[in-house]
Amino acid sequence: MPNAADEFQLTNSNSNPKPVIVANGTIGAKANHHHHPQHAHVIMTPTLSAPQPLATNGIDIAASSVSMKSASQQQQIDLRLHFSNINYVHKQCKSLTTQILNDACGEFKSGRLTAILGPSGAGKTSLLNALSGFKASGVTGNIEINGKPRNIVEFRKMSSYIPQNFAMLDLLTVQETLRVSTDLKLPAETTVKEKETIINNILEMLNLSHSRHTLVQNLSGGEYKRLSIGVEMVTNPPIMFFDEPTSGLDSVASYQIISYLRKLARDGRVIACVVHQPSSRLMQLFDDILVVSNGCILYSGPQELMLEQLRKSGFECPQYYNPADYVLEVSSDVTNPLLSKLIHENRMKHNCSSKVANNNGTVETAGLLGNSNSNLKTLHTTVDMISTLSLETEGIRPKERVSVWRQFMVLLKRSSTSTYRNMLSVRLRIIMHIAVAILLGIVFWQIGNDGAKTLTNASCIFFVVMFVFFGNAMPSIFLCPQECAVFIREYLNGWYSIKSYYMSKIISDLPLQFVCPTLLTCIAYYMTGQPLELGRALMFWGICLLTSMIGHFMGLVCGSMFQMQMGVFLVPCLTIPLLIFSGFFIRIFEVASYLKILCDISFFRYTIEGLLRSLYAYDRPEMECSIEFCYYRHPKKFLKDFGMFGDLYGQDVMALCIWILGLMILFLFSLWLRIKKAL
């Protein structure tokens, strides 16, 4: 048994006000009043009247769009999530599909903690994805809230799904992570003081106050799991799904997490979680059990009736045997003909219960069933689940709570903070640019104005192009996977729009794209002896800057559109062939006519042409000659031999800008594609 200090201290006292769902659906603090039940969260049924403030521990928190009736006038409401005939077909390719869920039936009830059990590959996670609305493609079936069809958008507003691998940015602190959640998930009129109160209450409830300023990457496994719960608890949702919240934790940390989920359920929430082979001690914490086997539901109901139901179907659990272990053994034997009896009885039970609920639904108000038990002490929260979809909330994604400008500012601050704390992204990249610039200066010392070394100087320019491009493309690929996972989760939860994330990501990266090529240009340009003219130096710097941006966006596109391994493979595979048509290895006029189109689309061509023109075009005078005869003493002769005619620096800049614009559009498309794949 763990010590009391190891458990979550969630029992409220007079000195520690109890968290409560306030008018905007967030966590506030509630003083103890004699006319409220001691253990319950007081939840108000929303009405469409004018917003009214609600006093919360000395802080008035105004409702975002609905007001609350007084507690004495509220109808006591019990939530019941019922699902039947849920099928999910996973489409692997155009001709190959896999049936994951097969007529799954069951229900979850508020105030009760439900465990979803089953062997690996049985469809537990797929069931949660379908019920939570995170998986829409290929899912069919009936999902009802208190006997009424579920409105997917409104359901997503009042529910949360914490997957097994809950992605968070590693380089933010615990407090910063929660602050971003409050800034984006709470209504715009919520004040800073109110948000701080909510954050402090969550940290206290989750026993994370001591880790307030700890980076996410430095949290223990249990602290990371609790923080993932805290991120979703900002709006205090009445329905919560958890996918293996105890995975990777020891027995004590697992017991703490499930104990906390049990307390959340006792406060009137619907809590369902997938648990992989729980111990007998953990099993005692669950009220209801749902057993999944090969995409079918064997049992869904109270835990105390589970073994009796199995016994009636011919499965006798040995004495002193962990029921969870026995259920896993039963559900793993998919060839056992007795399983079909369990599946049939469960389907009959929940299909019938669905019909009863629908018959009773004629007396509902606000799309919810009234609880007929007059002695029920706990009030539960919900929202209207059958409201009509508006044009702003089409699809399965809830609408953002704050303005686009506010989304942009919050994301810009978060992205900048995370980026500049990253050793690979900032410090090592800057150090690398400085070190390579010094190395270039040493190797190619003062060759820029020597006519005898013009070809060597061209080789130096070629190396600059390669380093600037790949030095910015590869780090961008490595940083994409985690950010994309966070983006998908937050976007599907309606935290912000794609355009807000897109613009914040581009702008937050601009300072680094400016600093790195600037450092390289300033050091290498002077040490290699290039012409000390401000105009030429600025032209040289401008091409390096544009090449850096092309590399950065190329890395973002490949990193966000594909897995990291594929992105690392694709960037050189797509770009190195373009080097052949850059005009450096073979002059443009020597390329076969049917291949010249590749020269026209190669950005390396315009990069090398732009750099060489910045150094040798625009009437540069004759260069010095360190030997008796210098063939390329006249800069125009060198450009002519390379096939570069005319002072067309502006044309090169425009071609590179078109490449940047095209890659920016591809980056936006890649974000949309990742969202589509996630659904």
C-alpha positions as CSV (number, residue, x, y, z in Angstrom):
1,M,0.0,0.0,0.0
2,P,1.4,3.4,-0.9
3,N,1.8,6.0,1.8
4,A,-0.8,8.7,2.2
5,A,1.7,11.2,0.9
6,D,2.0,9.3,-2.3
7,E,-1.7,9.4,-3.0
8,F,-3.4,12.4,-4.7
9,Q,-4.7,14.7,-1.9
10,L,-8.0,15.5,-3.5
11,T,-10.3,15.6,-0.5
12,N,-11.2,19.2,0.0
13,S,-11.3,20.9,3.4
14,N,-12.3,24.3,4.5
15,S,-8.7,25.6,3.9
16,N,-8.6,24.1,0.4
17,P,-11.7,25.2,-1.6
18,K,-13.1,22.5,-3.9
19,P,-12.9,22.9,-7.7
20,V,-16.1,23.4,-9.4
21,I,-17.4,23.9,-12.9
22,V,-18.3,27.5,-13.2
23,A,-20.5,29.3,-15.8
24,N,-17.9,29.1,-18.6
25,G,-17.3,25.4,-18.0
26,T,-13.9,25.9,-16.3
27,I,-12.5,25.0,-13.0
28,G,-12.9,27.6,-10.3
29,A,-12.9,27.2,-6.6
30,K,-16.0,26.7,-4.4
31,A,-16.3,27.5,-0.8
32,N,-18.2,25.0,1.3
33,H,-21.8,25.9,1.8
34,H,-24.2,24.0,4.0
35,H,-26.9,23.6,1.4
36,H,-24.7,21.8,-1.1
37,P,-23.7,18.2,-0.9
38,Q,-20.3,17.8,0.6
39,H,-18.8,15.6,-2.2
40,A,-20.5,16.9,-5.3
41,H,-19.6,19.5,-7.9
42,V,-22.5,21.7,-8.5
43,I,-23.3,21.9,-12.2
44,M,-25.8,24.2,-13.7
45,T,-28.0,23.5,-16.8
46,P,-27.3,26.2,-19.4
47,T,-30.0,28.4,-20.6
48,L,-30.0,31.0,-23.4
49,S,-30.5,34.1,-21.1
50,A,-28.0,36.9,-20.6
51,P,-24.7,36.0,-19.0
52,Q,-24.5,36.3,-15.3
53,P,-21.4,36.3,-13.1
54,L,-20.8,33.5,-10.6
55,A,-18.9,34.2,-7.4
56,T,-16.0,31.8,-7.1
57,N,-13.8,32.1,-4.0
58,G,-13.9,35.9,-4.3
59,I,-13.5,35.9,-8.1
60,D,-16.4,36.7,-10.4
61,I,-16.2,34.4,-13.4
62,A,-18.6,35.4,-16.2
63,A,-20.3,33.0,-18.5
64,S,-19.0,32.8,-22.1
65,S,-22.3,32.3,-23.9
66,V,-24.8,30.9,-21.4
67,S,-25.9,31.7,-17.9
68,M,-26.8,29.5,-15.0
69,K,-30.0,29.2,-13.1
70,S,-29.8,29.1,-9.3
71,A,-29.0,25.7,-7.8
72,S,-32.4,25.4,-6.2
73,Q,-34.0,25.6,-9.6
74,Q,-31.9,23.0,-11.4
75,Q,-33.1,19.7,-12.6
76,Q,-30.9,16.8,-11.5
77,I,-29.4,15.3,-14.6
78,D,-27.6,12.0,-15.1
79,L,-25.4,11.4,-18.1
80,R,-25.6,8.1,-20.0
81,L,-23.5,7.5,-23.1
82,H,-25.0,4.6,-25.1
83,F,-23.6,3.2,-28.3
84,S,-24.8,0.3,-30.5
85,N,-23.8,-1.3,-33.8
86,I,-20.5,0.6,-33.9
87,N,-18.4,-0.6,-36.9
88,Y,-15.0,0.7,-37.9
89,V,-13.4,-0.4,-41.2
90,H,-9.8,0.7,-41.6
91,K,-8.8,1.3,-45.2
92,Q,-5.2,0.4,-45.7
93,C,-5.2,1.0,-49.4
94,K,-7.8,1.3,-52.2
95,S,-8.5,-2.5,-52.4
96,L,-7.5,-3.6,-48.9
97,T,-9.7,-3.0,-45.8
98,T,-9.7,-4.4,-42.3
99,Q,-12.7,-4.7,-40.0
100,I,-11.6,-3.4,-36.6
101,L,-14.9,-3.0,-34.8
102,N,-17.9,-5.3,-35.4
103,D,-21.3,-4.1,-34.0
104,A,-19.9,-2.9,-30.7
105,C,-22.5,-2.2,-28.1
106,G,-22.3,-0.8,-24.6
107,E,-22.8,2.2,-22.4
108,F,-20.9,4.5,-20.0
109,K,-22.6,6.2,-17.0
110,S,-21.8,9.3,-15.1
111,G,-20.5,8.8,-11.6
112,R,-19.0,5.5,-12.5
113,L,-15.5,4.6,-13.6
114,T,-15.4,2.2,-16.5
115,A,-12.5,0.0,-17.5
116,I,-12.1,-1.2,-21.1
117,L,-10.3,-4.6,-21.1
118,G,-9.2,-6.9,-23.8
119,P,-6.1,-8.4,-25.4
120,S,-3.7,-6.4,-27.6
121,G,-5.2,-5.8,-31.1
122,A,-8.8,-6.3,-29.9
123,G,-9.9,-2.8,-30.9
124,K,-9.9,-1.0,-27.5
125,T,-8.2,2.2,-28.8
126,S,-10.2,2.1,-32.0
127,L,-13.4,2.0,-29.9
128,L,-12.3,5.1,-27.9
129,N,-11.3,6.9,-31.1
130,A,-14.7,6.2,-32.6
131,L,-16.7,7.2,-29.5
132,S,-14.7,10.3,-28.8
133,G,-15.1,11.6,-32.4
134,F,-11.4,11.6,-33.2
135,K,-11.9,8.9,-35.8
136,A,-14.6,9.7,-38.3
137,S,-13.6,8.0,-41.5
138,G,-14.9,4.4,-41.8
139,V,-17.0,4.6,-38.6
140,T,-20.7,3.8,-38.6
141,G,-23.2,3.1,-35.8
142,N,-25.5,4.8,-33.2
143,I,-24.2,6.9,-30.4
144,E,-26.7,8.5,-28.0
145,I,-26.6,10.8,-25.1
146,N,-29.5,10.0,-22.7
147,G,-31.4,8.5,-25.6
148,K,-30.9,11.3,-28.0
149,P,-28.6,11.2,-31.1
150,R,-25.2,12.6,-30.5
151,N,-24.3,16.0,-32.0
152,I,-20.6,15.4,-32.8
153,V,-19.5,19.0,-32.7
154,E,-21.3,19.7,-29.4
155,F,-20.1,16.4,-28.0
156,R,-16.5,17.3,-28.8
157,K,-17.0,20.6,-26.8
158,M,-18.0,18.8,-23.7
159,S,-15.7,15.8,-23.8
160,S,-12.0,15.1,-23.9
161,Y,-9.8,12.3,-25.1
162,I,-6.4,11.7,-23.6
163,P,-4.6,9.2,-25.9
164,Q,-1.8,6.9,-24.7
165,N,0.9,9.0,-26.3
166,F,-0.4,12.5,-25.4
167,A,1.9,14.8,-27.3
168,M,3.2,18.0,-25.5
169,L,6.0,20.3,-26.3
170,D,9.0,19.1,-24.3
171,L,10.6,22.6,-23.9
172,L,7.7,24.3,-22.1
173,T,7.3,24.2,-18.4
174,V,4.2,22.7,-16.7
175,Q,2.8,26.1,-15.9
176,E,3.4,27.4,-19.5
177,T,1.7,24.3,-20.9
178,L,-1.4,24.9,-18.8
179,R,-1.3,28.6,-19.5
180,V,-1.4,28.0,-23.3
181,S,-4.4,25.7,-22.7
182,T,-6.3,28.3,-20.7
183,D,-5.5,31.1,-23.2
184,L,-6.9,29.0,-26.1
185,K,-9.6,26.9,-24.6
186,L,-11.3,29.5,-22.3
187,P,-13.5,32.4,-23.6
188,A,-11.8,35.6,-24.5
189,E,-13.5,37.5,-21.7
190,T,-11.8,35.3,-19.0
191,T,-9.3,37.5,-17.1
192,V,-5.7,36.7,-16.4
193,K,-6.5,36.5,-12.7
194,E,-9.2,33.9,-13.3
195,K,-6.9,31.9,-15.5
196,E,-4.2,31.9,-12.8
197,T,-6.8,30.7,-10.3
198,I,-7.8,27.8,-12.6
199,I,-4.1,26.8,-13.2
200,N,-3.3,26.9,-9.5
201,N,-6.4,24.7,-8.7
202,I,-5.4,22.2,-11.4
203,L,-1.8,22.1,-10.2
204,E,-3.0,21.5,-6.6
205,M,-5.5,18.8,-7.6
206,L,-2.9,16.9,-9.7
207,N,-0.1,17.3,-7.1
208,L,2.0,19.2,-9.6
209,S,2.6,22.4,-7.7
210,H,6.2,21.5,-6.9
211,S,6.8,20.9,-10.6
212,R,5.3,24.2,-11.8
213,H,8.5,25.4,-13.4
214,T,9.8,22.0,-14.6
215,L,10.2,21.4,-18.3
216,V,7.9,18.8,-19.7
217,Q,10.9,16.7,-20.9
218,N,12.1,16.5,-17.3
219,L,8.9,15.2,-15.8
220,S,8.6,11.7,-14.5
221,G,6.2,9.3,-16.2
222,G,3.5,9.8,-13.6
223,E,3.8,13.6,-13.6
224,Y,3.6,13.6,-17.4
225,K,0.4,11.6,-17.3
226,R,-1.1,13.9,-14.7
227,L,-0.2,17.0,-16.7
228,S,-1.9,15.5,-19.8
229,I,-5.0,15.2,-17.7
230,G,-4.6,18.7,-16.4
231,V,-4.4,20.1,-20.0
232,E,-7.9,18.7,-20.7
233,M,-9.3,19.6,-17.3
234,V,-9.1,23.3,-18.0
235,T,-12.6,23.3,-19.3
236,N,-13.7,20.6,-16.8
237,P,-15.4,18.3,-19.3
238,P,-18.1,16.0,-18.1
239,I,-17.1,13.1,-20.4
240,M,-13.5,11.9,-20.5
241,F,-11.8,9.1,-22.3
242,F,-8.3,7.7,-21.4
243,D,-6.3,5.3,-23.5
244,E,-4.0,3.3,-21.2
245,P,-3.3,6.0,-18.6
246,T,-1.2,3.6,-16.6
247,S,1.1,2.4,-19.4
248,G,4.8,2.8,-18.5
249,L,4.1,3.5,-14.8
250,D,4.9,1.4,-11.7
251,S,2.2,0.0,-9.5
252,V,2.1,2.9,-7.1
253,A,1.9,5.6,-9.8
254,S,-0.7,3.5,-11.6
255,Y,-2.8,3.3,-8.5
256,Q,-2.5,7.0,-8.0
257,I,-3.7,7.7,-11.6
258,I,-6.7,5.4,-11.4
259,S,-7.6,6.7,-7.9
260,Y,-7.7,10.2,-9.3
261,L,-9.9,9.1,-12.2
262,R,-12.2,7.4,-9.7
263,K,-12.5,10.7,-7.9
264,L,-13.3,12.5,-11.1
265,A,-16.0,10.0,-11.8
266,R,-17.5,10.4,-8.3
267,D,-17.9,14.1,-9.0
268,G,-20.4,13.2,-11.7
269,R,-18.3,12.7,-14.9
270,V,-18.4,9.9,-17.4
271,I,-14.9,8.4,-17.2
272,A,-13.9,5.5,-19.4
273,C,-10.3,4.3,-19.7
274,V,-8.5,1.5,-21.5
275,V,-6.4,-0.5,-19.0
276,H,-3.9,-3.2,-20.0
277,Q,-3.9,-6.1,-17.6
278,P,-4.7,-4.3,-14.3
279,S,-3.8,-5.8,-11.0
280,S,-6.5,-7.1,-8.6
281,R,-5.9,-4.0,-6.5
282,L,-6.6,-1.7,-9.5
283,M,-9.7,-3.7,-10.4
284,Q,-11.3,-2.8,-7.1
285,L,-11.3,0.8,-8.2
286,F,-13.5,0.3,-11.3
287,D,-17.3,0.3,-11.1
288,D,-18.1,-1.0,-14.7
289,I,-16.2,-3.2,-17.1
290,L,-16.3,-3.4,-20.9
291,V,-14.6,-6.4,-22.4
292,V,-13.5,-6.2,-26.1
293,S,-12.5,-9.3,-28.1
294,N,-11.6,-9.2,-31.8
295,G,-13.7,-6.0,-32.3
296,C,-16.8,-7.3,-30.5
297,I,-18.0,-6.5,-27.0
298,L,-18.3,-9.5,-24.7
299,Y,-19.6,-7.7,-21.7
300,S,-20.6,-4.2,-20.7
301,G,-22.0,-3.6,-17.3
302,P,-21.2,-3.5,-13.5
303,Q,-18.1,-5.3,-12.4
304,E,-19.9,-7.3,-9.7
305,L,-22.1,-8.9,-12.3
306,M,-19.3,-9.7,-14.8
307,L,-18.2,-13.1,-13.4
308,E,-21.8,-14.2,-13.0
309,Q,-22.5,-13.4,-16.7
310,L,-19.3,-15.3,-17.7
311,R,-20.4,-18.3,-15.6
312,K,-23.8,-18.4,-17.3
313,S,-22.0,-18.6,-20.7
314,G,-19.8,-21.5,-19.6
315,F,-16.7,-19.6,-18.3
316,E,-16.0,-20.3,-14.6
317,C,-13.4,-18.1,-13.0
318,P,-11.2,-20.0,-10.5
319,Q,-11.2,-18.9,-6.9
320,Y,-8.6,-16.3,-5.9
321,Y,-8.0,-15.5,-9.5
322,N,-7.7,-12.0,-10.7
323,P,-10.9,-11.3,-12.7
324,A,-8.9,-9.1,-15.1
325,D,-6.5,-11.9,-15.9
326,Y,-9.3,-14.3,-16.4
327,V,-11.2,-12.0,-18.7
328,L,-8.1,-11.5,-20.8
329,E,-7.7,-15.2,-21.1
330,V,-11.3,-15.6,-22.2
331,S,-11.3,-12.8,-24.7
332,S,-8.0,-13.9,-26.2
333,D,-9.4,-17.3,-27.2
334,V,-11.3,-15.9,-30.3
335,T,-11.9,-19.4,-31.7
336,N,-14.0,-20.5,-28.6
337,P,-17.6,-20.9,-29.8
338,L,-18.9,-19.9,-26.4
339,L,-17.8,-16.3,-27.0
340,S,-20.6,-15.9,-29.6
341,K,-23.2,-16.4,-26.8
342,L,-21.6,-13.6,-24.7
343,I,-21.5,-11.3,-27.8
344,H,-25.1,-12.0,-28.6
345,E,-26.4,-11.4,-25.1
346,N,-24.5,-8.1,-24.8
347,R,-26.0,-6.9,-28.2
348,M,-29.5,-7.9,-27.2
349,K,-29.1,-6.2,-23.8
350,H,-27.9,-2.8,-25.1
351,N,-30.1,-2.7,-28.2
352,C,-33.1,-3.2,-25.9
353,S,-31.9,-0.6,-23.5
354,S,-31.5,1.8,-26.3
355,K,-35.1,1.4,-27.3
356,V,-36.3,1.9,-23.7
357,A,-34.2,5.1,-23.5
358,N,-35.8,6.4,-26.7
359,N,-39.3,5.7,-25.4
360,N,-38.6,7.6,-22.2
361,G,-37.0,10.4,-24.2
362,T,-40.3,12.1,-25.0
363,V,-40.3,14.0,-21.7
364,E,-36.7,15.3,-22.0
365,T,-35.8,18.9,-22.0
366,A,-32.7,20.5,-23.6
367,G,-32.0,17.2,-25.2
368,L,-31.3,15.4,-21.9
369,L,-33.1,12.8,-19.8
370,G,-34.2,14.0,-16.4
371,N,-33.2,11.7,-13.6
372,S,-36.3,10.3,-11.9
373,N,-34.5,9.6,-8.7
374,S,-35.5,12.4,-6.4
375,N,-32.9,11.3,-3.8
376,L,-30.0,11.8,-6.1
377,K,-27.6,14.2,-4.4
378,T,-25.1,15.0,-7.1
379,L,-25.8,17.3,-10.1
380,H,-24.0,16.7,-13.4
381,T,-22.9,19.0,-16.1
382,T,-23.8,18.8,-19.8
383,V,-24.7,20.8,-22.8
384,D,-27.3,20.5,-25.5
385,M,-26.2,17.5,-27.6
386,I,-28.8,17.8,-30.4
387,S,-28.4,21.5,-31.4
388,T,-28.2,22.1,-35.1
389,L,-24.8,22.4,-36.7
390,S,-24.0,26.0,-37.7
391,L,-22.0,26.9,-40.8
392,E,-19.1,27.8,-38.5
393,T,-18.9,24.4,-36.9
394,E,-19.4,22.0,-39.8
395,G,-17.5,18.8,-39.5
396,I,-16.5,17.1,-36.3
397,R,-14.3,19.9,-34.9
398,P,-15.6,22.4,-32.4
399,K,-15.2,26.1,-33.1
400,E,-12.3,28.1,-31.6
401,R,-13.1,30.1,-28.4
402,V,-10.8,33.1,-29.1
403,S,-10.1,35.3,-32.0
404,V,-7.7,34.5,-34.8
405,W,-5.4,37.3,-33.6
406,R,-5.4,36.0,-30.1
407,Q,-4.7,32.5,-31.3
408,F,-1.8,33.8,-33.4
409,M,-0.2,35.7,-30.5
410,V,-0.4,32.8,-28.1
411,L,1.0,30.4,-30.6
412,L,3.7,32.8,-31.7
413,K,4.9,33.2,-28.1
414,R,4.8,29.4,-27.5
415,S,6.6,28.6,-30.7
416,S,9.3,31.2,-30.1
417,T,9.8,30.0,-26.5
418,S,10.0,26.4,-27.5
419,T,12.3,27.1,-30.5
420,Y,14.9,29.2,-28.7
421,R,15.2,26.7,-25.8
422,N,16.1,24.0,-28.3
423,M,19.8,23.2,-28.4
424,L,19.7,21.7,-31.9
425,S,17.4,24.4,-33.3
426,V,19.3,27.5,-32.1
427,R,22.5,27.2,-30.3
428,L,24.1,24.3,-32.3
429,R,22.9,25.8,-35.6
430,I,24.4,29.2,-34.8
431,I,27.7,27.6,-33.6
432,M,27.8,25.5,-36.7
433,H,27.3,28.5,-39.0
434,I,30.1,30.4,-37.2
435,A,32.5,27.4,-37.2
436,V,31.9,26.6,-40.9
437,A,32.3,30.3,-41.8
438,I,35.7,30.5,-40.1
439,L,36.7,27.2,-41.7
440,L,35.8,28.6,-45.1
441,G,37.8,31.7,-44.4
442,I,40.8,29.7,-43.5
443,V,40.7,27.4,-46.4
444,F,39.8,30.0,-49.0
445,W,41.7,32.9,-47.4
446,Q,41.7,36.1,-49.6
447,I,41.0,34.4,-52.9
448,G,38.0,36.6,-53.9
449,N,40.0,39.3,-55.7
450,D,42.6,37.0,-57.3
451,G,42.0,36.3,-61.0
452,A,44.2,33.2,-60.8
453,K,41.8,31.6,-58.3
454,T,38.5,32.5,-59.8
455,L,37.5,28.9,-60.3
456,T,38.5,28.1,-56.7
457,N,36.3,31.0,-55.6
458,A,33.4,29.5,-57.6
459,S,34.0,26.2,-55.6
460,C,33.8,28.2,-52.4
461,I,30.5,29.7,-53.5
462,F,29.2,26.2,-54.3
463,F,30.1,25.0,-50.8
464,V,28.3,28.0,-49.3
465,V,25.1,27.1,-51.2
466,M,25.3,23.5,-50.1
467,F,25.9,24.3,-46.4
468,V,23.2,27.1,-46.2
469,F,20.6,24.8,-47.8
470,F,21.2,21.5,-46.0
471,G,22.2,23.2,-42.7
472,N,18.7,24.7,-42.5
473,A,16.7,21.9,-44.1
474,M,17.8,18.9,-42.0
475,P,17.1,20.5,-38.5
476,S,13.7,21.5,-39.6
477,I,12.9,17.9,-40.5
478,F,14.0,16.7,-37.0
479,L,11.8,19.2,-35.2
480,C,8.6,18.5,-37.1
481,P,7.3,15.1,-35.7
482,Q,6.6,16.3,-32.2
483,E,5.1,19.6,-33.3
484,C,2.9,17.9,-35.8
485,A,1.5,15.6,-33.2
486,V,0.7,18.5,-30.9
487,F,-0.8,20.5,-33.8
488,I,-3.1,17.6,-34.8
489,R,-4.4,17.1,-31.2
490,E,-5.0,20.8,-30.5
491,Y,-6.5,21.6,-33.9
492,L,-9.0,18.7,-33.7
493,N,-10.0,19.9,-30.2
494,G,-10.7,23.4,-31.6
495,W,-8.0,25.3,-29.9
496,Y,-7.0,27.2,-33.0
497,S,-7.3,27.4,-36.8
498,I,-4.8,26.1,-39.3
499,K,-4.0,29.7,-40.5
500,S,-3.2,30.8,-37.0
501,Y,-0.7,27.9,-36.5
502,Y,0.7,28.4,-40.0
503,M,1.4,32.1,-39.6
504,S,2.8,31.7,-36.1
505,K,5.1,28.9,-37.2
506,I,6.5,30.9,-40.2
507,I,7.0,34.1,-38.3
508,S,8.6,32.5,-35.2
509,D,11.2,30.9,-37.4
510,L,12.1,34.1,-39.3
511,P,14.7,35.5,-36.7
512,L,16.7,32.3,-36.9
513,Q,16.5,32.2,-40.7
514,F,17.9,35.8,-40.6
515,V,20.6,35.3,-38.0
516,C,22.3,32.1,-39.4
517,P,23.0,33.2,-43.0
518,T,23.9,36.7,-41.7
519,L,26.7,35.3,-39.4
520,L,27.9,33.0,-42.2
521,T,28.0,35.9,-44.8
522,C,29.7,38.4,-42.5
523,I,32.5,36.1,-41.5
524,A,33.1,34.2,-44.8
525,Y,32.7,37.1,-47.1
526,Y,35.4,39.1,-45.4
527,M,37.8,36.3,-44.8
528,T,37.6,35.0,-48.4
529,G,38.5,38.4,-49.7
530,Q,35.3,39.2,-51.7
531,P,34.9,42.7,-52.9
532,L,34.3,45.1,-50.0
533,E,31.4,47.0,-51.6
534,L,28.2,47.4,-49.6
535,G,25.9,46.7,-52.5
536,R,27.7,43.5,-53.5
537,A,27.8,42.3,-49.9
538,L,24.0,42.9,-49.5
539,M,23.3,41.1,-52.8
540,F,25.4,38.2,-51.6
541,W,23.7,38.1,-48.2
542,G,20.2,38.3,-49.9
543,I,20.8,35.2,-51.9
544,C,22.1,33.3,-48.9
545,L,19.0,34.4,-46.9
546,L,16.6,33.2,-49.6
547,T,18.5,29.9,-49.9
548,S,18.3,29.4,-46.2
549,M,14.5,30.0,-46.3
550,I,14.1,27.5,-49.2
551,G,16.0,24.9,-47.2
552,H,13.9,25.6,-44.0
553,F,10.6,25.3,-45.9
554,M,11.7,22.3,-47.8
555,G,12.5,20.6,-44.4
556,L,9.1,21.7,-43.0
557,V,7.2,20.3,-46.0
558,C,8.9,16.9,-45.9
559,G,8.9,16.7,-42.1
560,S,5.2,17.5,-41.8
561,M,4.0,15.5,-44.7
562,F,6.0,12.4,-44.0
563,Q,7.5,10.5,-41.1
564,M,10.9,11.7,-40.0
565,Q,12.8,8.8,-41.6
566,M,11.1,9.4,-45.0
567,G,11.7,13.2,-44.7
568,V,15.4,12.7,-44.1
569,F,15.5,10.5,-47.2
570,L,13.4,12.7,-49.4
571,V,15.2,16.0,-49.0
572,P,18.5,15.0,-50.5
573,C,16.7,12.7,-53.0
574,L,14.6,15.6,-54.3
575,T,17.2,18.3,-54.2
576,I,20.6,16.7,-55.2
577,P,19.4,15.9,-58.7
578,L,18.6,19.6,-59.1
579,L,22.3,20.3,-58.6
580,I,23.1,18.6,-61.9
581,F,21.0,21.3,-63.6
582,S,22.4,24.2,-61.6
583,G,24.9,25.2,-64.3
584,F,27.9,24.5,-62.1
585,F,28.8,21.1,-63.4
586,I,27.5,21.5,-66.9
587,R,26.8,24.8,-68.5
588,I,23.1,25.6,-69.2
589,F,23.7,25.9,-73.0
590,E,25.3,22.5,-73.1
591,V,22.3,20.7,-71.6
592,A,20.1,18.8,-74.0
593,S,17.1,20.7,-75.1
594,Y,14.6,18.2,-73.7
595,L,16.3,18.6,-70.2
596,K,16.5,22.4,-70.1
597,I,13.1,22.5,-68.4
598,L,14.9,21.0,-65.4
599,C,17.4,23.8,-65.5
600,D,14.6,26.3,-65.4
601,I,13.0,24.8,-62.3
602,S,16.3,24.2,-60.4
603,F,16.5,26.7,-57.5
604,F,20.2,25.9,-57.2
605,R,20.7,27.4,-60.6
606,Y,19.3,30.8,-59.5
607,T,21.2,30.6,-56.2
608,I,24.6,30.0,-57.8
609,E,23.9,32.6,-60.6
610,G,22.7,35.1,-58.0
611,L,25.9,34.7,-55.9
612,L,28.2,34.8,-58.9
613,R,26.5,37.9,-60.3
614,S,26.7,39.6,-57.0
615,L,30.5,39.1,-57.0
616,Y,31.4,39.4,-60.7
617,A,28.6,41.3,-62.6
618,Y,27.6,45.0,-62.7
619,D,30.9,46.3,-64.2
620,R,33.3,44.9,-61.6
621,P,36.8,46.1,-62.5
622,E,39.7,43.8,-63.4
623,M,40.9,41.6,-60.6
624,E,44.4,41.2,-59.3
625,C,46.6,38.5,-60.7
626,S,49.1,36.6,-58.5
627,I,50.7,34.8,-61.5
628,E,52.0,35.9,-64.9
629,F,48.7,35.3,-66.8
630,C,45.2,35.1,-65.4
631,Y,42.6,33.8,-67.9
632,Y,39.7,35.1,-65.8
633,R,41.2,38.4,-64.8
634,H,38.2,40.1,-66.5
635,P,35.0,39.2,-64.5
636,K,32.8,39.4,-67.6
637,K,34.8,36.7,-69.3
638,F,34.2,34.4,-66.4
639,L,30.5,34.9,-66.4
640,K,30.3,34.5,-70.1
641,D,32.1,31.1,-69.9
642,F,29.6,30.0,-67.3
643,G,26.7,31.0,-69.6
644,M,25.5,34.0,-67.4
645,F,24.7,36.9,-69.7
646,G,23.5,40.2,-68.5
647,D,23.0,41.8,-65.0
648,L,20.0,39.7,-64.1
649,Y,20.3,39.5,-60.4
650,G,16.7,40.6,-59.9
651,Q,15.5,37.7,-62.1
652,D,17.4,35.2,-59.8
653,V,15.8,36.8,-56.7
654,M,12.4,36.6,-58.2
655,A,12.8,32.9,-59.1
656,L,13.9,32.1,-55.6
657,C,10.9,34.0,-54.1
658,I,8.6,32.0,-56.3
659,W,10.2,28.8,-54.9
660,I,9.7,30.1,-51.4
661,L,6.0,31.0,-52.1
662,G,5.5,27.5,-53.6
663,L,7.0,25.8,-50.6
664,M,4.9,27.9,-48.2
665,I,1.8,26.7,-50.1
666,L,3.0,23.1,-49.9
667,F,3.6,23.5,-46.1
668,L,0.0,24.7,-45.7
669,F,-1.2,21.8,-47.8
670,S,0.9,19.3,-45.7
671,L,-0.8,20.5,-42.5
672,W,-4.2,19.9,-44.1
673,L,-3.1,16.5,-45.3
674,R,-1.9,15.5,-41.8
675,I,-5.3,16.5,-40.4
676,K,-7.1,14.4,-43.1
677,K,-4.9,11.4,-42.3
678,A,-5.6,11.7,-38.6
679,L,-9.3,11.5,-39.2
